[in-house]
């Protein structure tokens, strides 16, 4: 600490009681018990900083105290540029103190300023309390947060590894065993599924028979119980590794329309079976019921009636304290199911397709980050001639029918034209691949960045049979509507961007400039950069101001690491592993993304609850002070990463 800002116990400091009163009137200390707050106040020092004094420098060693502005203001600077100004009651230094990382910005007195300095060993336990952190992550609205104890957080099955969720040893049988005997063994052991080893050596796999199979494939179908188990088993069964998170297993189940998944050890041994009851409470079972109703809908009108249950499901999951990432992923899976069923019905109406084709989800839906406000971006790719009028006419009719069905379900196709009904987004696969190669070679062409974002944010969700390697699918058969999570639709292309069409240095540089050109809206004192006129006056666009800069950075960093279609967090993880981003940069972006993503969902759920159309415009005044502080901190952190990357890449962006 410099001599100019040594603690000064002068008249401005006041007695500990006055310090406690001021601290207790601002978050997070407003939730601290008086006796504990008195202990904090007793060791709190007072710093008097003349205007222009550097409190700590950018890139300095991790700080060992937390500052709160008492009077005056503190400038937050990065590379000499003012990112923000903090006023009385606002905190700084906590990011470095908690993480143990060097400071990401300079803190300088903007005027004659008095700050309270609280030692790290005193304040760190308070800021690390799970109820405080969870409250921050959930507090976009004025309603009270629900405290979550460490025990409750640790017992959440969605956050546990699959191996820890297995309750009983696996039940195995031979494929030749009579169904009657297998059913007796399931009843005796209280098992809801039996596994059937099939094949040997490298071809070894598992079949599975569940209690649902016994009801639907034996009793309802009138099959003799003396028939072999192999007659009703699903082979091969979809399996997961022991270290897969429960939340991801739940999404696998929802995507595939299954209720049981075997778990394998790293050596490929069967550890057991997880069923949906191991993963979800009563509130979280509703997506499975919704998914089943979608599959059974026989007309677009029935689908529209079923889709009316989607928003109540989202509200229910949110109220059950399911993480924002899992809520948005569930919404994305249900939207996939709606789209697939609409394509099924459109194909039934239009007749057999003249060429194999695949329907792709684009944008946030492709990344499984769809929110209640999200529209649906889509694209089509078909096998054969790009100019075939019969194929184009057929797919134009299918796309129009599907989009009409989505509108009837309350789901908007993309308003900017990123839609399968647009000729720009309906091409032969050869044409898509040619576009990818062209962009890789010449990134300056018109609409290059738009097409790059489309081609890199895509995921196949429906496919007819395709010629070539793999099991060809058939319309209405297993390939339709049953692609694996994060992998290609059966028999179809795995994406619109070929691995050999890796983006060149010029395209990557253009993507980097694009990603760094959108800066978070860091404001001054207690204000954010908000809309200044119209019906959204005084509101903050949290999507374009907070999330888009991170999504664009993740797309660039992921592509530089060799990853195209993936979620934002997966791209950042890949970039960290590949060294495209420094570990501190990647983790800063992941933490900021998670926090802003949660705030966005909270805002939109409250709008749904009030019967309003969800949007991304938040009134900062409705945030509690701690949420405002953390949101501003997240914006500053993202801006700091952007500035660092701009300098590192010599892009000349300020």
N, C-alpha and C positions, 0 to 999 in steps of 0.2 A: 504494500500500500504506500503510495507516495506521500511525501511530507505535507503536501497541500490538501490531502484529504484524510488525514489521521482523525480517528474518532475524537469528537470534541464534546465533552459533557457540559456544554454551556446552557444558558437559559432556554434555548430552543429544544433541548432534549426533554426537559420536564421529568417529573418523578415517574417511577415504573407504572404507577396507576394510570397516568396519562397515556403512556406508551401502550399499555394493555388495552385501554379504551379505544385508541386509534386502530390498533391491529384488529381488535375484535369487531370493529365496524366494517371490515373488508375481508373478502374471501382470500384464502381458505380458512382464516383464523376465526371467522364468525361461527364456525361449527365446533370450535375447541372449548372444552369446559373451562370455567373461570380459574380454577386452581392451576390447571396446566398452562393456561394463558399467562398467568402471573409469573410462572417459572420462566416462560419464554421472554417476557418483558424484562425480567430481572437481569438477563444476560445480553439484552439487545443494546447495541452501541448506536450512537448518533454520529453521522458524518455530515460535516458542513463543507459543501463543494462550491467554490466560486464559479461563475460562468466560464465555460471553456475547459474546465478541469476534466481530464480523462480518469474515469472511475476504474475501468479496466480496458485493456487493449484487445483488438481483434487477434485471435490466435494465441492468446495468453494461456498460461497453465490453468487447469481446472480451478474454478473459484471455490473458496471454502466458506462462503456465506451467501445468504439470500438478502437482496436489497428490496426495500419498499420505499417509494417516494413519499415523503411527508409534506414537503412544500416545494414549489418550483417545478422544473421539468427536466427529464433526462432524454437526450437524443440517442437513438439506436442507429449506428452508422456501419455500413459495409463498404470497404474499399473507398472510404471518404464520402460516400453518398448517404444521405439521411434516409433511412427506411421508415422511421417512426419516431414519435415523441411520446413519452410516458408522463402522465400527470399524477397527482396525489392518490395514494392507495393502490397504485399499480406496481407489480413485481418485475424484477429482472435478475438475471443470473441463475435462475433455477434450472434451466436446461443443462448448463455446464455442470452445475453442482450435483444434480441427480445422476447424470450420465457419466461424470468423471472425464469428460472430453474437453479439449481446449475450447475457449470461447469462440463463438462463430461470428461475433460482431464486436464493435467498440461501443462502450457506454460512456457518454460525455455529458456533463452538466450543460443544459441549454440555457440556463440562467442561474443566478444564485440559488442553490438547491440544498435542501436538507433531506437525507435519507436515513432510514433505520437499517442497520446491518445486523442480521441474525445469524449466529454461527451455524455452520452446516450440521454439526453433530446434534444440535438441538432441534432444528427445523426439518431435517431430512426424514425422520420417522413420521412426522405429521404429513408431509407431502406424499409419502409412499403408502399411506393408509389406503387399503383397497376401496373403502367406501368413498373416499375423496376422489380417487382416480375414476371409479365407475360413475360417480355422480357427474364429473366433468364430461365424460364421454357420452352421457345420456342427456345432458342438460341443455337443450335448445329452447325448451318452452318453460313457462313459469311454474308448471306443475312440479310437485316434489319428486325428487329422485328416490329410487328404492335402494337402500343400502344392501350390498352384497358382501357377506363375510368371506374370509379366505377359505373356510371350510366349504361354503356353498360353491364358490368359484372352482375349487379343486374337484368337486364332485360332478361337475357338468360333463355328461358323457360325450357331448359334441367336441369337447376339448381334450378328451383322452384318446390314447392309442387303442387301435382295434383289439390288440391282444389282451388288454386289461378289461375289456367289456364282455369277454366270454364267460358264461356262467356255468356251463356243463361241458363234460368231455364230448367229443364228436361221436355220433352214432353212425356206424358204417355197415353196409350190407353188400352182397353180390347182386349183380344185375339179374341173375337167374332166380333170385329168391322171390317166392310168391308175394304179391302185394299184401295178402292177408297176414302173412308172418311179419312183414316189415311194419305193418300198422300196429300189430300187437306189441312189437318191441318199442315203437315210438310211444305207445300208451304207457307201457310199463316204466319207461325211463323219463316220462314227462317231456319228451322231445317233440318239437314242431317240425323237424326235418330230419331226413336220413340221407347220407352221402353214399355215392356209388363210385368206387374207383374204377376207371376204365383205361384201357391202353397200358402200355409198358414203356419203360425207358424214357426217351425224350418225348414220346407221344402220350405219356401218362397225363391224365386229367381226371376231373371229377364230374359225375352227374349228381343231380339233386332231386329229391322228391319231398314236397312239403305237405302239410296238412291241407292246404288249399287244393293241391293236386289231387289228394284223395277225394275231396268233395266234388271238384269239377270234372276230373278226368276218369273217375271210377264210378262214384255214386250217381252223379248227374248224367254221365254218359252211358250208364248201364254196363260198364265193363266188368267182367268176372274178376272177383278178388283173387282168383287162382292164377291170373295172368302174371307174368314176370314183372318185377319192378322196372326193368328196362323199357317196358311198353309205355310208361307214363313219366319217366324222368326227363328232366331238362339236361341236355348234354351238348356242349360242356357247360358247367355252371360258371357264372362270373365269380371270380375270387378277388380278394384284396390281401395286401401284405400286412404283416402284424403291426407295422409302425404307421399305418394310415390313420389319420384322425377320424374320430367318430362323425364329425360334421360332414366330412367328405364321403364317408360311407353312406350317410343318410341321403346325400344328394345322388350318389350312385343308385340307391334303391329307388328314389323318386324318378330319376331319369329312365331307368330300365323297367319301372313298373313291377319290381320284385319286392319281397318282404324278408328274404333270407339271403345272406351272403357268407360263404365259407371264408375263413381266415387262414392264411398260410404263413409258416415260419420262413426266415430267409433261405433255409435249405429246401423249401417246398413241401414240408410236412404239414398235415392238416392239424390245426390247433383247436378248431371248433367252428361254430356257426353263430353269427350275430343276426338277430331278427330286429324288426323295427321297434318292438317293445323294449329292447335294450337301449334304444337311442332317444326315444321321444316320449314326452308327456302327452296327456290327452289333447292339449291345445295344438301340439305339433303333428298330431295324426291327421289333421284336416287336409293338408296338402295331398296325402295319399288318397283320401276319399275324392278330392277334387280331380286328381289325375285319373282315377278310375272312371269318374263320371264323364270326363272328356273323351276317353277311349270308347265309351259306350254310346256317345251322342250320335244319332243317326242322321241329323239334319243340321244345317247352319243355325236354325232357330233354337234347337236344343243346345247347341254349343253356346249361343249367346246367353241363354238362361243359366247354363252352368258357369260361364265366365263371371257372372254377377257375384259369385262367391269368392273371387280372387282377392279383392280388396279386404273383405272381412278376415280372410286368412292372414293377410299381411299384418293387419292390426293385431290379430290374436298372437302371432309369432312375436311381434314387437313387444306386446304386453307381457309375454312369457320370458322376456329378456334374452331372446335369441339374438346373437350378434348381427349387426347390420350386414356384414358380408354374407352370412348364411341366409338372411331374409332375402337379400337381393338375388342370391343364387337360386333360392327356391322359386322366387318370382320368375326368374329366367327359365328355369326348367319347365314351369307350368306354361309359360308363353311358347316354349318349344313344342310342348304337347298340343297346345291349341293350334299352332301353325301346322304341325304334321297332320292333325285330324282334318283341318280345312283343306290341305293339299290332297289328302285321301279322297275327300268328298268331291273336290273339284275334278280330280282325275276320273272318278266314277262317272261324273256328269259329262266330261268331255270325251271319254273313251280312251282306249289304249294309246299311250304316247307314241308318236312317230319316231322318237329317238330317246335313248336313256338321258335322264337329266337329274340334277341335284339342286335342291333349294338350300341357300346359305343364309344364316343369320349374320348380320354385320354389327359393327359398333358396340355399344354397351351390352347388348343382348349377347353378342358373340363372346364378350369378355365375362359373361355371367355377372354383370354389374347393373342390371336393369332395375330402375326405381319406379314407383308409381307414376311419376311424371314422364317416364321414358317412352318415346315412340319406338316403332319397330323398323329397323333398317334391314333390307334383304337384297339378295342377288340370286341370279340363276346361271347355271352353266350346263351345257348339253354336249353330247358327243356327236360329232359330225360337222357338216358344212356350216360356216358362220352365216351364209346367205340363204339357207334353205327356207323358202317362204312358208312351207307347210309347218315346219318346226316352230318358226317364229310366231306364226299365227296361233298355233295350238298353245304355246307357252304364254303368249299374251293373254289369251282367254283364261288360262289357269291362274295367272298372276292377278288378273282383275277380280276373279271370283274370290281368291284367297283374301285379297285386301278388302273387298267388300265385307267378307266374313269377319275380318279383324275389327273393322269399324263397328259392325253390329255387336261385337263383344266388348266395345269400349276401348279398343286398342288402336292407336293412331299409326298408320304407316308414316314413314319419314316425311316431314313437311318440306324438306329441301331436295327431295327427289332421289335419295339413295334407296331405291325401291326396285323390286323385281319387275314391276310393270314399266320401268323406264328402259329404253333401248341401251342407255349407257351402262346399265347394271344387269342386262340380260344378254349374254354372249355365249358363244361356243367355248368349250374349255380351251381349245387351241388359241382362240382370240384372247382369252384372259391371260394365258401364259405368254402370248406375244406382247401384251401390254406390260406384263411384269418385266420381261426382258428389255423392252423399250425404255421403261422407266429407269431400270438399272443402268442403262447406257446413256440416256439423255434425260436428266431430271428437270430440265428447264422447260419442257413442253407444257402446254396449257393444261390446267387441272391436274398436274402431276402429284401435288401433295394430297389432293382429295383422293385420287385413285390409290396412292400408296397407303393411306389410312384405311381405305376399303379393303385392299388386297391383304393388308397385314392384320386387320381385325375381322376375320371371317371364320365361321365354323359351320360345317355341313350338318343339317338337321333332318333332311329327308332325301332319299335317293331311290330311283328305280335301279334295275340291274344294269351293270356296265360290263362291256367286254373286257377281257384281260385277266390278270391274276386275281385270285380270290374267289370267294363264293358269289356268284351272280344273284342279285335279289330280283324279286318279281313284284309287280304292283299288287299291293294287298298282302304280300307275303312277309316273312320275318324281317327282311331288310327295310321295309317301310316303317318308319317311326321307331326304330330300335337301335339307333347308333349308340356307341359307347360314349361316356362322358369324356369330352376332350379329344376324341378320336374320330376318324372319318365314318360317315354313314357307310353301312356294309356295301361293298362292291362299288362305291363311288370314289371320286377324287378326294384327297385329304386336304385340299385347300386350293386357293387361287394363285398362290405364289410358289413356284417351283424352287426346290432347294438350290438348284444350280443357277438360278437367277438372283444370286445374292447381290444386294445393293452395292454399288460402287462407292468410292470415296466422295465423289461429288454429290450423289444423292444423300449419303449419310450427312454430309456437311449441310446440305439444304434442310434436311430433317432437323438437324440440331439447331439451326438458326430459327426454324419455325417453332420448335419446342421452347426455345428461350425467349421468343418474342412476346409471349403472353405472361405478364407479370402479375403476381397476386396483388390485390388491392390494399396495400398497407397504407393506412391513414395516419392522422396525427391526433395527439392527445387521446380523447376517448371516441373518436369518430373513425368510421371505415369509409372507403370510397363507395358511394352509393349512387343510385339513380337520382337525377336532379329534377326530373319533370315527369309528367304523365301519371298514370294510376299506380306506378311502382316507385314513385318518389320516396326517397328516404330508405330504400331497401337495397340489400346487398345480393348480387347474383352469385350464390355460393358455388354453382356448377362451373360457370365460365371463369369466375374469379379465383376459385379455390381448387377445384378438381381437375379441370382441363389442363392447367400447366403441368400437373403431376402425371396425368395420363399421357400427354404428349412427350414428356421427358422419358417416361417408362417405355413408350413405343420406340423412340430413338435408341435408348440404351439397350432394350431387348433385341432389336434388330442388329445392333452392333455386336451383341453377344451371340447372334445366330438364332434367335428365337423370334418367330413371327406371331402367329395367333396364340394368345395366352392372356390371362388376367393381368391387371396392372401390377399387383403384388408379385405374381409369378415372374413377370418381366424384370422387376426390380431385383428379385432374388437371383435370377439368372445373370443380370448385369453385375451384381456384387460378386458372384462366384467367378465370373469371367474376367473381372477386373475392369470392366467398362466404366463402372462407378466405384469410387472408394467406398469402403464399408460404411463410414460415417454418413456419406451422402445418401447411399441407398437406404439406410435405416432411418435417416431423417425424413426422406420422402415417404417411406412406408408408414411411419408413425403419423405424419401429417395427413396422409391419405385416409388412414383408418379413422382418425378423429373427425375430419371434415365429412367423410362418408357417413359416419354415425349421426352427425348434426343434420345432414341433409335428409336422412331417413326420418329422424325425429320430427322435423318440420313437416314433412309430407304426410306422415301418419296422423299428426294432429289435424291437418287439413282434411284428410279422409274422414276422420272422426266427426268433423264439423259439416261434412257433406260438401266440401269445397273441391274445386279442381286443383290437384296438386301442382305446385310449381317450385322453382328454385330461388325465389326471391324472399329473403329473410330480413325482417326488421331487426337490426342489431340491438335496439332498445328492449326487445322482448327476451334477449339472452340475459341470464344472470351474470353478474360481474366476473365470476371465475371462468365461465364459458367464453365470455368476450376476451378475457385475458389469454386463454389458451388458444382461441381461434387466431388472435392477432399474432401470438407466438408461432403458430403453425405457418401463417402467411410469411412472416419474417424468415422462418427457417427455409421455406421453399425458395424465396427470393435470394437468400444467401447461397443456396446450392446453385441456383441459376447463374449468379454472378461469378461464382468460382469456376463453373464449367465454361462460361463464356471466355474468361481469361485463359483457362487451361487450353481451350480449343482455338484461341486467338481469333474469335469471331467478331470482336469489336463491338459487342452489344453492351450497352450501358443500361 
